[in-house]
Amino acid sequence: QGLRHLGSRRFAPAQRVQVSRLVSRSMWCAKRLGRRTYTDVTESESLDGSSSSDSGENSDENAHARTGYIRVIGEEVDLDDDNAVVVIVFSRGQGFGGNSKAVDPCDLVTCAREQASKIFLWDTALDTGFEEFPEDDSTPVSQDVFQRAVRTKVVHTILSMGLKPSSFESIDGDETYLKVGIAPDGHALCHMAACYRYHLPLTREAYSFMDHRFAGHPPGKPPKNYEDEEVFAYHEYSKRMHGQLQPFRDVDLIRIVMRVLGEHLNFRELEQQKVISRYFPAAKHERILELHMKWVSGMGLLWCPEGPDDSVRDYFGEEVAFFFEYYAFYIRMLALLAFVAVTGVVLNSKVLLSSYFKLVFATFLSLWAMAIQVIFQRKTARARQRWGMDAASSSADPTLPDYRPELEGTRRQAFQRFLSYGCVAGACLFFSFIWGEIALFCTKGTEAIATSLLIRVCSILWGNVVPLLAKMHNHRTQTRKTKSMTVQLAVFKLFLYLSPFLRTAFVANWTQMTCAPNLHQAAEQAFNVTGWPTGADPEHLDWLHDYRVSDWATEYKGVPGSYVCIWGCVPQSCATYKTKRNRTKVLCKTDCFYKLRKSLDTLYVSHVLFSMFFLMLAIGYAMLKARQEIASATKDSSTYTFLQFQAKCDEVCRYQYLSWGGSYIEDFLEVVLGFALMACFGMVRPVITVWVFLSQAIEYKLLAYRMTHVTARPYPTGLVPWKA
């Protein structure tokens, strides 16, 4: 392709020299990779669903098949994850035993060459392999011919990259799985890593050959950070540095293979044209067992998790490891807060001392919230340094397929972004109106429950609206789109969770008013709902003047006259004590305090119960779908395999937004919302920190179990930390 462009006028003279060098290097790489011709591919690799020539090979493999136990379905399955980096799933079609959603081979495809050109990204890709297509592109071809040609070309393209594909059928016969592998130490992987300038950490032995001025302290060993962790330097991969760099991990293989596949194949078009149904990184059963033993199980994880080690990062990537690192750190800080709260409650049982304790606890809570932010910012910086996640080593973020560059800088795009921000503000105002209307009709005992349900419903509805608003911004990369969705979700959900408490704590004291011709009648009306406050004398009402009693009102509810009004929240429980001047003083807690505390308890309990319910529902849903596929087996001799279960997990529990498998945005936001509630209103109910600590520790374990056994293995993205 580069040689073809050299003859045109697309390059300046200086660029022509650079392109010619790149072409020479790529030709040398292709020669070393051992490029296979299309005639070397057997008919079984065409993936048309009609061939069974690989049955003999599969029978030979089954003689030495490995088996493993899957906890979700509770059964032994065949392990077929060896030599698998990426799995591509092809639907077999209605004519070949596929389901009703697959393509019908009798349908016609117009402009077949144009449709195929959208899939294969190289200009020369259509030169061979499509001889069955008519020369006149306006002549339609059947889906049978189109699917056979495209799928065979996909396999040929994968082979030409130096990758190793192998296929097998699903247990119910409606899908064909294509495992794409690569030798961990082969020439193909080494050349790909060198071409992409992939970064790998140095080995410990590499430091022994360095000058002592650059080798760290002590000389000849890698340097250590403040937490006594070794920090290895990262270097671009090259053949010269091969012996001084650490071996490729599973996540490195996935990143390199997915990148080279993405440069040749448009997977979005493959899915839209129903050539494939899905593709996903291959999971490893042995690594899952290791993660379960070291990370998921154990009483230490249940009560105070220590955070994941590098095995989580090496399997899921930096993004997932960073979330669980923050979550474990937050739970450990909650343990400290719960210990302080329990100690203070035990030592202070009187009302007066309890009020002083709440002041002390509020001060400690503010310092605690600040410490979480400051300490974890440092932990984030150390993680980026230790994991090598700087700008040079981070993988390139590809352009989104729906990005429209012609809209950049136009008034239309500016208006769309302004409209999306207006939708966020309008949603906040709409929620305030709905909550105010519901609060008017709710009784004293049902207001907290109604508020919690309203918050949960609005949160789910807004979560479905945010992707549409993010699409209006026309983001170029997935990172920018994720940040935009995070901001719009966080702004509304923080307002959603905090505004009812802010209104009860601060606004209600200035908007509530009870008026009557005299103070006794005003007190009777004010205490008609909540009852007379305990510990207060109903005959002497002088203490009510401390609660903003005024007699200047000349009109109340449209009726003129002279009124005495009691403003703000109404006292509900009081205690009498003597001041230093031997005066009687009444200290009271108002109905706003009890309403705030009850709403906080209800919201926290419902939040935890809803989170655990959806976690258990995701686990049960994945188990149900897997058992349904096993029950629909077309052959008695067919066995269920590990990658088939992973494909089912990718179908129902993918790690993406609005999926049963969770996502980075949703999981992180749930933790951040709990932290915001605790930092703002934890002093109202100090004992709730114990419940929050225990529930968060259990939820951490459930999330780890879901991530390891239920959620399909995500693409290992880099570190995208949340800002304080």
N, C-alpha and C positions, 0 to 999 in steps of 0.2 A: 504493500500500500504506500509506503514511503517512497519507493522508487518511482511509482506512478506519479506521485505529486511532485517529484523533483523535476520532471519534464515540464511542469506547468509553471505559471507565474505566481504561485501562491506563497513563495518564500523569497525573502531578500537574500542577497549573496551570502551574508554572514550566517543567516539561518540555514541556507542550503548546505553549508559545511557541517553545521551541527546535526542536521537531519541525516546527512549521509553517514556520519559516525554512528548515530543511533540505529540506522538500518543495518550497517555492518555488524554491530553488536547483536541486534535481534536475530540476524541470520545465523550468526555463530551460536547463539543460545538455542535456536530451533534445531540446529544440527546436533548439538550436544544432547538435547532432550529426547532424541530418537523419535522423530515425528512419524506416526503411522499413517499409511494411506487408507482411503475409504474402502478399498477392496479387501483389507485385512479384517474388517468387522463382520462377524457372523450375523445370520438372520436373527438369532436370539437377542442381539443387542438393538434391534430396531424398535423394541418395546411396543409393538402393535397389538399385543395381546393375543395373537393367534398362533404364535410359535411356542413350542414346548421342547425345543432342542436342548435346553439347558437342564432338563430333568435328570439326565444321567450325572451331570456335574453336581447337581444339588444332592442327589442320592449319595454320592461319594462323600460330600461334606457332612451329611447328616450322620454318617457312620461315626464321625468324631465330633458330634455336636456337643456344645457345652450347654448346660442348663443353669438357671438361676431363679431365685424366688423374688416375686414382685409383691410388695406389701399391700399395694392398693387393691389388687384383685385377689390376693391370697392364693396364688397358684404358681407352679413352676412353669417356666417358659424356656424356649430355646434362645440362647444368646447368640445374636448375629451382628454384634457391634464391632467385631474386629475389622480393622482396615477400613473403617467408615469415618469420614470427616463430615460430609454433608449428605443428606438423604433427600432425593427428589421423588415425589409421588406423582405417578401418571394414572389418570382414570382410564379404564379399559374401553369405555364406550358402551352404549346400549347393545350394539351388535356383538360385543365380545363378553357379555356377562356383566357389564357395568350397571350402576344404579341409574335411576330415572333422571338424575341431574347431569349425567354425563352427556357427551355429544352424540348425536344420531349420525351414523356413518352415511345415511342417505341424504343428509342436508347438503346444500351447495355452498361453496365459498367463492365469492367474486373477488377479483384482483388478488389472486393467491400469491403472486410474487411480491406484490406490495405489502401484503400482510406478513409474509415471511421476512421481508426486509426490516420490519419493525422489531422482530425478535432477535435477529443476528446483526450485531453492531458493526461488523467489519464489511467494507465495501465489496470485498472479493468473496464473501461468504456464499453468495447466490450463484457463483460461477459453476459449481458442481453440486450434485445431490438432488437437483430439482428438475431432472430431465422429463419427469412425467407431467410437469406443468406445461400447458400450451404456451406457444410463443406469444400469442395474443392474450395479454393479461385480462382483457375484458371477458374472455371465455371462462365460465365458472367451472370449478372442479368439485368433486364430492369431498365430504369431510373425511371419508375413508382414505382417499389418496393424499389429502392435505396433511392429515394427522400422521400417516405413515412416513411421509417425506420429512416433515418437520422433526418428528421424534428421532428418526434415524440420523438426521443432521445434528441434532443435539448431542447424541452419543458420539458421533464423529468429532464434533468440536471439543468435547471433553477429552477424548483420546488424544487429539492433537496438542493439548496443553501438557501432556505428560502425566495426566491423572489416570487413576485406575477405577473404571466403573464396573459394577456387577449388579445383576438384577435378580429379583424373585417376586413371586406373586403373593398377594395377601391371602389370609385364611378363608375369606368369603369370596375370593376370585374377582372382586370388582376393581382392584387397583394393582398396579405394578410398581415396585419400589426399586429405585436405582441408587445404590450406594456409591458414593464418589470418595475415593481414598487417595492417599499419597504416601510415599515412603518417608518416614520421619527424617532419615539421613540420606535420602536419595539426591541425585543430581538435580532433578526437577525442582524440588523444594529449595535447594540451595541457590539455584539460579533465579527463582522467583523472589526470594528474600533479598538477593543482591540487587535485582532490578528495581524493587520497591524501596530499597534502602531501609529495610526493616531493622528496628533496633532490638538488641538483646543485651542482657546484663553480662558483665564480665564474670569469669570464674574466679574462685578464690586463688587458684594457682597463678592466674594472670598477674596478680599483685606482687608476686615474688620476683617477677622480671622487671618491675617498674623501678624507676629512680626513687630513692627514699624520700625525696622532696615532694613527690606526688602520690606516693603509695598509701598515705594515711598514717594514722598513729595506732599501734606501733608500726614500724616499717615492715613492709611485706604482707600486710593484712588489710582487708577493706575497712574503711572508717566506720564508726558507730555514731548513732544519733544520741539524743538526750535520754531516750528510753532503752538504751543499750541494745539497739537493733542494728545489724549490719546493713550498710547502704552501699550497694554495688553500683558502679557507674555503668551507663548504657552506651553502646557503640553500634554504629551501622554494621550490618552483616556484610562480610566479604569473605572470599576464599582464603585470603591471607590471615584473617582473624578467626577462622573457623575453630581452631583448637583452643582459643582463649575466650570464647563465648559459651554461655550455658546452653544446654540443648533446647530445642523447640518444645514448647508445652502444647497441650491440646488446644488452648485458646489461640496460640500462634498459628497452628495449622488451620484452624477455622477461619481466622482473619485473612490469611494469605490465599486460601482456596476460594473463599467467598469473593475476595477482591478480583482474582483472575477470572472467575466465572462471571462476575458482574461486568467485566470489561468486554466480554464476548457475547453474553446472553442478556436479554432484557427480560428478567423474571416477571415483571409486572405484565408485560404483553403475553408471556407464556400462560399466566393465570387468566388473563382476560379472554384469551382465545381458547381457553380450556384445554390447552396442551398438557399442562400439569395442574394438579389441584393444590399442592403446597410444596414447600421445601423448608428444611430446618437443619440446624447443626445436630450431628449425631451425638446422642448421650452414651455414656460408658457405664455399664452396670458395675464394674469393679470400683470405679470412682464413687458411684452412688453409695455403695456399701461402706466405703471408707469415710465418706462425709457423714453418713448416718451414725457410725460408731464414734467419730471424733467430734461431731458438731451437733447433731440433732438429739441423740439420746444422752442420758445422764442427769442426775439430780442437780448437779452444779448448774447446768443450763436452765433447769426449771426455776431455780430460785434467784440466782444472780449470774447471768451469762457473762462470760469473759470476752466475748466477741470472737469472730471467726479468725482462723489463721490463714496462711497463704494458700492452703488447699482450696478454700472457697473462691479466692481470687483466681487461682489457676484453672478452675473449672467453669465458673460463671462469668468471670471478667471483673474489672475494677468497679464498675457501676454497682453491681449487686453486692460485692464485698464492702463497698463504702457505705451502703445503706445499713447493712447489718452491723457494721462497725459503729455507726452512729447510734443505732437502736440499742445495742448492748451498752454503750457508754451512757446513754440516757437512763437506762434501767438501773445501772450502778449508781448514778447520781440520785435517782428516785429512792434507792435504799437508804442513802444518807439522809434525805429529806424525811422519809418515813420514820427513821430512828429519832430524829429531833422532834418530830410531831408527837410521837408516842410518849417520849420522855416528858415533854411539856404538859401534855394532857394528864399524865399520871401525877405529876407534882403540883398541878394547879387545878383544883376542883371548885374553888369559889368563883363567884361571878366577877368580882373585882379583879382578883388575880388572873382570871381567865382573860379578861380584857387586856391587861398588861401583857400577858403571854401572846395574845394575838398581835399586838404591836411589835413585840420582839420577833415573832414568827414571820410577820410580814417583811420586816427588815432582812431577816435571814433568807426569806424566799427571793427577795430582789437580788441579793448578792449571789444566791444560788443560780438564778436565771442568767445573770451576767457571767458567772464562772463557766456555765455550760457553753456559752457562745465563745468566750475567749479561749478556753482550753481546747475546744474542738476545732477552732480555727487553726490552732497550732498542730493538732493531730492531723488535720487535713493537709497542711503544708508538708508534714513529715511523710504522710502517705504518698503524696504526689512525688516527692523526692525519692522515696524508697521504691515506688513502683515505676519510676521513670516516665511519669505522665506529664512531661512538659510539652511545649508546642512542637519541638522537633521530632519527638518520638510518637506523638499521637497519630493515629491513623486518619487519613483524609476522609472528610465527611462528604459523601456523594450528594449530588444535586437531586432534589426531589422531582419525580416525574411530572407533577402537576404545577411546577414552577413556571411562571410566565415572565420572561425577562423584559418583554416589551412594556410591562406595566410599571417598571421601576422608575420612580421620579415623576409619575404622572399624577394629575389631580384625582383621577379615579381611585388609585391606590391610597392616596392620602385620605380621601373621603371614606373608603372602606375601613381603614384603620380607625378613623374618628368615630365611625358608626359602631364598630366593635367595642370601643371604650364606652360609648354611650349606652350600649346594651348592658355592660357590666354595672354602670351606675343605675340604669333603669331597673335592673333586676334587684339591686339592693333596696331601692325605694319601694318596689312592689312587695318585697318580703316584709318590709317594715309595716306597710299598710295591712297586709294579710295577717300578720302577727297581732297588730293592734285590734283588728276586728275579732279575731278568735279570742283574745284575752277578755273582751267585753262580755262574751257569752259563756265563758268557762267559769266553773265554780272554783272555790279555793283549793279543793283537792285534785281537780283535773287539769289545772292550768299547766303544771310542770310536765305532765304526760303529754298534753297537746303540743306544748312547745318542743319537746324532744321529737315527737313524730313529725311535726312540721319541718324541723331542721333536717331530719333524715330524708324526707320526701323532696324538699327543695334541693338538697345536696345531690340526690340522684338525677333529678331533672336537669340541673345546671351542668352536671357532668356530661350529659348527652348534647348540650348546646355548645360547649366550649370548642370541640373540634370544628364546628362550622364557623365559629368566630376566628379561630386560628387560620382557617383556610382563606378568610378574607384578607389576611395580612400578606399573602403571597410570599411565604418564606422560601428561601432558596435551599436551605439544608435542614436536616432533621433536628440538629442541635438548636437552631433558631426557633423552629416550630415547637420543640419541647419547652424551651424557656418561655415562649409566649403563652402556651397553654398553662404552664405552671403559674405565671403571674395572674392570669385571669381566673384560674381556679382558686388560688390562694387568697386573692383580694375578696372575692365573693364569699368563700367559705369562712374566712376569718370574720367578716362582717356577720355572716349567718350564725356562727357559733357565739360570738361575743356580744352582739347588739342586744339580745334580750337581757343579758346580765348587766350590761352597761345601763340600760334603761331602768332596771330595777334598782341598781346601786346608786345612780346619780340623778337620773331624770325624774323618777317618781317622787323624790323628796321636794321637787319644785312644781309639780303639776297636780298632785292630789290635794284636795281641800274639802273640809267639812265645816259648814257654817250653821249657826242657830242664833236665836235672839239672846241667849245667855250661855255661859260656859258649861253649865250642867247639861243642858239639852244638846249642845255640840258634842260633849263627851259621850252621851248616850248614843247619839247617831254614829259617832266615829267607832265606838266599840261594839256596835250592834252585830257586826259580822265576825270580828275576831274574838269577841268576848272581853270582859274586863281584865286588864293585865294582872297577872299574879304578883303578889308582893306589894301592891299599891293600895292606898286607902281611898275608897270611893267617896268619902265624905270631904276630904281635904284635897282640893284640886290645884293647889298652888304649884305643885311640881310640874304641871302641864305647861307652865309658861316657858320651861326649858325646851319645849317642843314647838316653838314658833306659834304661839297663840296671839292673835291680833284682833282688835276690835274696831278697825277702821273701815271695814266693808260696809258700803251703803247700798249694795244690791247683790242678790244671790239668786241665781237661776231665773233672772228676769224680774224678780219681785223686789221693789225698793224697800228700804228699811235700814235699821241699825243692827248689824250682826257681829257675833264673835266667831272667829274662824280658827280652826286647827289645821295648820298646813303640814304637808309632808307625810312621811310614814308614821303609822300609829304604834305606840308602845304596846308590847304584848307580854313581856315578862320583866319584872322589876325587882330590885333589891335595895334595901335601905342601909346606909352606913353613916357614921359620924365623921365630920371633917375635923381638922386641927383646931378650929374655932368652936368646936362642939355644936356645930349646926347639922341638922338632918339633911342628908342629900339622897336623892333617889336616882339610881342608875338603871336604865331600861334598855332592852333589846326590842327593836321594832318589828312589825310584820314584814317589812322589806328584807330584813336580815334573814328571817326564817324562810321567806319565799325564795330568796337567793340561794340559801343553803339547800333547800329541797330541789330546786331546779338544777343545781349543780350535781347533786346526788343522782337525780333521775337521768340527766344527760350522760354522765359518766357510765352509769350502769347500762343504759340502753346502747351507748356507743360500743362498749365492750361486748355486749351480747350480740349486737348486730354483726360486729366484725367476726366473732367466733362462729356465728351462724353461717355467714357467707363462706368462711373458710371450710367449714365442715360440708357445706353444700357443694363447693367445688370438688372436694375429695370424693363425695358420693356420686357426683355427676360423671366424673372421669371413670370411676369404677363401673357405673351403669353402662356407659357407652362401650367400654372394653368388653364387658360380659355379653352385650348384645352382639358385638362383632364375632366373639367366640361362638355364640349360639347359632350364628348364621353361616357356619362353615359349610362349604360346598362339597368337601371331600372328607371322608372319615380319616384318611391318613394325614390330613393337614394338621400342622401344629402351629400354635400361636408363638410369635417371636417377640423379642424385646423391642426391636425397632418398629414393629407394628403397633405395640402399645405406645411408644413414643410418638408415632404419627397420630394416634388417637388423642393423645395429650396435646399435640400441637393443634389439632382441630378444635378442641373444646376448651383447653386451658393454656393458651399461648400467653407468653409474658409480654403483653401489650395493653394499651389503654382500653378500658371498658371490656376486659376479658375476665373469665373466671380464674385465670392464672395469675391475676394481679399485674401491676406495672410499677415502674420506678416512681412515677409521679403520684399515683394513688397511694402506694404504700408509704412513701415519705411524707405525703401531706397528712395522712392520718396521724402519724407520730408528731408532726409539727403542730397540728391542731390541739392534740392532747397537752403538749407542752405549753401552748399559748393559754389554754384554760387554767392550767396549774399555776403558771407564773402570774396570771392576772387575778384569779379569785381563789387560790388555794388557801389563803389566810382565813377565809370564811369557814372552811371546814378542814382543819389541819389533819384530822384522823383519816380523811379520804385518801391521803397519800399512801396509806398502807394498802387499801383496796386497789389503788392505781398501780402500785408497785407489783403486787401479786398478779393482777390481771395482765399487765404488760409483759411480765415474765412468761406467763402461760401463752400469751398471744405470740411472743417471740418464737417460742418452740413450735407453735402451729405454723407460723410463717416459714420457719426453717424446714419443717416437714413438707409443707406444700411445695416449697421451692425445690426440694430434693427429689420427691417422689411423684408429684402430681404435675407441676408446671413443666411445660416443655422447655428444654434447654434453650435459653435465649442466645442471641448473637452477643458475643463478649465485647460490649462497648467500653469506651474509656471512662475516665473519672469525670463526672459532671457534678461538683459539690454544690449544695444549696448555700446561698448567702444568708447571713444572719438577718 
